[in-house]
Amino acid sequence: MTIKQAQQEVDQWIQKYGVRYFSELTNMAMLTEEVGEMARIIARRYGEQSEKESDKNKDLGDEMADVLWVLICLANQTGVDLTTAFEKNIEKKTSRDSTRHLENPKL
């Protein structure tokens, strides 16, 4: 699935099952919540904190997909073509950081 197809699929799902998009502000809050859920799993599974029993069966991929879903909703609502935005972002990072990491002695 391409990013464009994902944006279309989310939009179709919202129209068919979701009634309408939540407001941009609500979706921004939801995005923050979903990122927090993902962060909790990563911090406990890969960081120094011990993982709670209730978190051991949580699916990290599912949490990442929740983040992506809400991000796509926000893109659709605000008229952002994520494919174009991502392509521009890669170009920006490449021109800005093409030697930065290669020359970093810490890496």
GROMACS elastic network, one bead per residue, 0.5 to 0.9 nm:
[ bonds ]
;  ai    aj funct       b0    kb
    1     4     6  0.81393   500
    1     5     6  0.59873   500
    1     6     6  0.65396   500
    2     5     6  0.50655   500
    2     6     6  0.61934   500
    2     7     6  0.86685   500
    2    83     6  0.83597   500
    3     7     6  0.62362   500
    3     8     6  0.86610   500
    3    72     6  0.89064   500
    3    81     6  0.87944   500
    3    82     6  0.66970   500
    3    83     6  0.58705   500
    4     7     6  0.51247   500
    4     8     6  0.62970   500
    4     9     6  0.86195   500
    4    81     6  0.74583   500
    4    82     6  0.71708   500
    4    83     6  0.63037   500
    5     8     6  0.50007   500
    5     9     6  0.59872   500
    5    10     6  0.85444   500
    6     9     6  0.50085   500
    6    10     6  0.61010   500
    6    11     6  0.84893   500
    6    69     6  0.87292   500
    6    72     6  0.77044   500
    7    10     6  0.53192   500
    7    11     6  0.62199   500
    7    12     6  0.86926   500
    7    69     6  0.88496   500
    7    72     6  0.59047   500
    7    73     6  0.76585   500
    7    75     6  0.79696   500
    7    76     6  0.67108   500
    7    81     6  0.83478   500
    7    82     6  0.80549   500
    8    11     6  0.50862   500
    8    12     6  0.61379   500
    8    13     6  0.85860   500
    8    76     6  0.85468   500
    9    12     6  0.50880   500
    9    13     6  0.61134   500
    9    14     6  0.85851   500
   10    13     6  0.50438   500
   10    14     6  0.61379   500
   10    15     6  0.86176   500
   10    69     6  0.73324   500
   10    72     6  0.72198   500
   10    73     6  0.70027   500
   10    76     6  0.85520   500
   11    14     6  0.51258   500
   11    15     6  0.62293   500
   11    16     6  0.86426   500
   11    21     6  0.87529   500
   11    72     6  0.87632   500
   11    73     6  0.74955   500
   11    76     6  0.71948   500
   12    15     6  0.51078   500
   12    16     6  0.61045   500
   12    17     6  0.84113   500
   13    16     6  0.51077   500
   13    17     6  0.56462   500
   13    18     6  0.66443   500
   14    17     6  0.54320   500
   14    19     6  0.61647   500
   14    20     6  0.59463   500
   14    21     6  0.65667   500
   14    73     6  0.88188   500
   15    18     6  0.59728   500
   15    19     6  0.57447   500
   15    20     6  0.62862   500
   15    21     6  0.84084   500
   16    19     6  0.67404   500
   16    20     6  0.89177   500
   17    20     6  0.84427   500
   18    21     6  0.69866   500
   18    22     6  0.89722   500
   21    24     6  0.81827   500
   21    27     6  0.83970   500
   21    73     6  0.73017   500
   21    74     6  0.88433   500
   21    77     6  0.75666   500
   22    25     6  0.80717   500
   22    26     6  0.60270   500
   22    27     6  0.61325   500
   22    73     6  0.87212   500
   23    26     6  0.51331   500
   23    27     6  0.61435   500
   23    28     6  0.85227   500
   23    74     6  0.88651   500
   23    77     6  0.84752   500
   24    27     6  0.50402   500
   24    28     6  0.60336   500
   24    29     6  0.86321   500
   24    73     6  0.85854   500
   24    74     6  0.63103   500
   24    77     6  0.71185   500
   24    78     6  0.80612   500
   25    28     6  0.50359   500
   25    29     6  0.63391   500
   25    30     6  0.86112   500
   26    29     6  0.51345   500
   26    30     6  0.61542   500
   26    31     6  0.85966   500
   27    31     6  0.59688   500
   27    32     6  0.85166   500
   27    70     6  0.64364   500
   27    71     6  0.81799   500
   27    73     6  0.75538   500
   27    74     6  0.66599   500
   28    31     6  0.50107   500
   28    32     6  0.63043   500
   28    33     6  0.86686   500
   28    70     6  0.79758   500
   28    71     6  0.83254   500
   28    74     6  0.75301   500
   29    32     6  0.51210   500
   29    33     6  0.62866   500
   29    34     6  0.87402   500
   30    34     6  0.61385   500
   30    35     6  0.85579   500
   30    67     6  0.86663   500
   30    70     6  0.71422   500
   31    34     6  0.51040   500
   31    35     6  0.61022   500
   31    36     6  0.84797   500
   31    66     6  0.82597   500
   31    67     6  0.60074   500
   31    68     6  0.86422   500
   31    69     6  0.87924   500
   31    70     6  0.57306   500
   31    71     6  0.67675   500
   32    35     6  0.51571   500
   32    36     6  0.61493   500
   32    37     6  0.87601   500
   32    67     6  0.84529   500
   33    36     6  0.50257   500
   33    37     6  0.63657   500
   33    38     6  0.87824   500
   33    67     6  0.87679   500
   34    37     6  0.50673   500
   34    38     6  0.63069   500
   34    39     6  0.85362   500
   34    63     6  0.68647   500
   34    64     6  0.80479   500
   34    66     6  0.63358   500
   34    67     6  0.54716   500
   34    70     6  0.83252   500
   35    38     6  0.50596   500
   35    39     6  0.59820   500
   35    40     6  0.85443   500
   35    63     6  0.79259   500
   35    64     6  0.78546   500
   35    66     6  0.84706   500
   35    67     6  0.60861   500
   36    40     6  0.60733   500
   36    41     6  0.87711   500
   37    40     6  0.51824   500
   37    41     6  0.66191   500
   37    42     6  0.88780   500
   37    63     6  0.68382   500
   38    41     6  0.53931   500
   38    42     6  0.63618   500
   38    43     6  0.86106   500
   38    60     6  0.65873   500
   38    61     6  0.88569   500
   38    62     6  0.89206   500
   38    63     6  0.54041   500
   38    64     6  0.64495   500
   38    66     6  0.89116   500
   38    67     6  0.81116   500
   39    42     6  0.50894   500
   39    43     6  0.58375   500
   39    44     6  0.84105   500
   40    43     6  0.51716   500
   40    44     6  0.61200   500
   40    45     6  0.83136   500
   40    55     6  0.87392   500
   41    44     6  0.53231   500
   41    45     6  0.57171   500
   41    46     6  0.80316   500
   41    51     6  0.78193   500
   41    55     6  0.69419   500
   41    56     6  0.84076   500
   41    58     6  0.75096   500
   41    59     6  0.85923   500
   41    60     6  0.68064   500
   41    63     6  0.87857   500
   42    45     6  0.51291   500
   42    46     6  0.54308   500
   42    47     6  0.68395   500
   42    60     6  0.78026   500
   43    46     6  0.56220   500
   43    48     6  0.71830   500
   43    49     6  0.67135   500
   43    50     6  0.88214   500
   43    51     6  0.85098   500
   44    47     6  0.53460   500
   44    48     6  0.66679   500
   44    50     6  0.55230   500
   44    52     6  0.77526   500
   44    55     6  0.85414   500
   45    48     6  0.81560   500
   45    49     6  0.76718   500
   45    50     6  0.72908   500
   45    51     6  0.59144   500
   45    55     6  0.89197   500
   45    56     6  0.82035   500
   46    49     6  0.82577   500
   47    50     6  0.80225   500
   49    52     6  0.89449   500
   51    54     6  0.82310   500
   51    55     6  0.64232   500
   51    56     6  0.65141   500
   52    55     6  0.52868   500
   52    56     6  0.65388   500
   53    56     6  0.53952   500
   53    57     6  0.80498   500
   54    57     6  0.70386   500
   54    58     6  0.79141   500
   55    58     6  0.52764   500
   55    59     6  0.88372   500
   56    59     6  0.85195   500
   58    61     6  0.89411   500
   58    62     6  0.81416   500
   58    63     6  0.81796   500
   59    62     6  0.52497   500
   59    63     6  0.64859   500
   59    64     6  0.88116   500
   60    63     6  0.50770   500
   60    64     6  0.62155   500
   60    65     6  0.85899   500
   61    64     6  0.50219   500
   61    65     6  0.61221   500
   61    66     6  0.86458   500
   62    66     6  0.62625   500
   62    67     6  0.87909   500
   63    66     6  0.50270   500
   63    67     6  0.64858   500
   63    68     6  0.87645   500
   64    67     6  0.51002   500
   64    68     6  0.62776   500
   64    69     6  0.86388   500
   65    69     6  0.60143   500
   65    70     6  0.87194   500
   66    69     6  0.50642   500
   66    70     6  0.64267   500
   66    71     6  0.85873   500
   67    70     6  0.54954   500
   67    71     6  0.61573   500
   67    72     6  0.86235   500
   68    71     6  0.50158   500
   68    72     6  0.60377   500
   68    73     6  0.85582   500
   69    72     6  0.51700   500
   69    73     6  0.62637   500
   69    74     6  0.87897   500
   70    74     6  0.62630   500
   70    75     6  0.86096   500
   71    74     6  0.51369   500
   71    75     6  0.62265   500
   71    76     6  0.86634   500
   72    76     6  0.60758   500
   72    77     6  0.85015   500
   72    80     6  0.89782   500
   72    82     6  0.79157   500
   73    76     6  0.51430   500
   73    77     6  0.61350   500
   73    78     6  0.86252   500
   74    77     6  0.50807   500
   74    78     6  0.61124   500
   74    79     6  0.84501   500
   74    80     6  0.82029   500
   75    78     6  0.52850   500
   75    79     6  0.59207   500
   75    81     6  0.68627   500
   75    82     6  0.68147   500
   76    79     6  0.52919   500
   76    80     6  0.61790   500
   76    81     6  0.76507   500
   76    82     6  0.88084   500
   77    80     6  0.77778   500
   80    83     6  0.87738   500
   80    84     6  0.83328   500
   80    85     6  0.73209   500
   81    84     6  0.55579   500
   81    85     6  0.61636   500
   81    86     6  0.85798   500
   82    86     6  0.57637   500
   82    87     6  0.83350   500
   83    86     6  0.52107   500
   83    87     6  0.61433   500
   83    88     6  0.86284   500
   84    87     6  0.51310   500
   84    88     6  0.61764   500
   84    89     6  0.85074   500
   85    88     6  0.51962   500
   85    89     6  0.60933   500
   85    90     6  0.87424   500
   86    90     6  0.61988   500
   86    91     6  0.86319   500
   87    90     6  0.52189   500
   87    91     6  0.63725   500
   87    92     6  0.87112   500
   88    91     6  0.50702   500
   88    92     6  0.61510   500
   88    93     6  0.86646   500
   89    92     6  0.50049   500
   89    93     6  0.61608   500
   89    94     6  0.84843   500
   90    93     6  0.51478   500
   90    94     6  0.59966   500
   90    95     6  0.85934   500
   91    94     6  0.50788   500
   91    95     6  0.61536   500
   91    96     6  0.84366   500
   92    95     6  0.53831   500
   92    96     6  0.59926   500
   92    97     6  0.82329   500
   93    96     6  0.51013   500
   93    97     6  0.54851   500
   93    98     6  0.74030   500
   94    97     6  0.53342   500
   94    99     6  0.87145   500
   95    98     6  0.56870   500
   95    99     6  0.88746   500
   96    99     6  0.82225   500
   96   100     6  0.78931   500
   97   101     6  0.67691   500
   97   102     6  0.88666   500
   98   101     6  0.73603   500
   98   102     6  0.77488   500
   99   102     6  0.51096   500
   99   103     6  0.59562   500
   99   104     6  0.85059   500
  100   103     6  0.54111   500
  100   104     6  0.62783   500
  101   104     6  0.50031   500
  101   105     6  0.84335   500
  101   106     6  0.89145   500
  101   107     6  0.72085   500
  102   105     6  0.80736   500
  102   107     6  0.78359   500
  103   106     6  0.88637   500
  103   107     6  0.84232   500
  104   107     6  0.57094   500
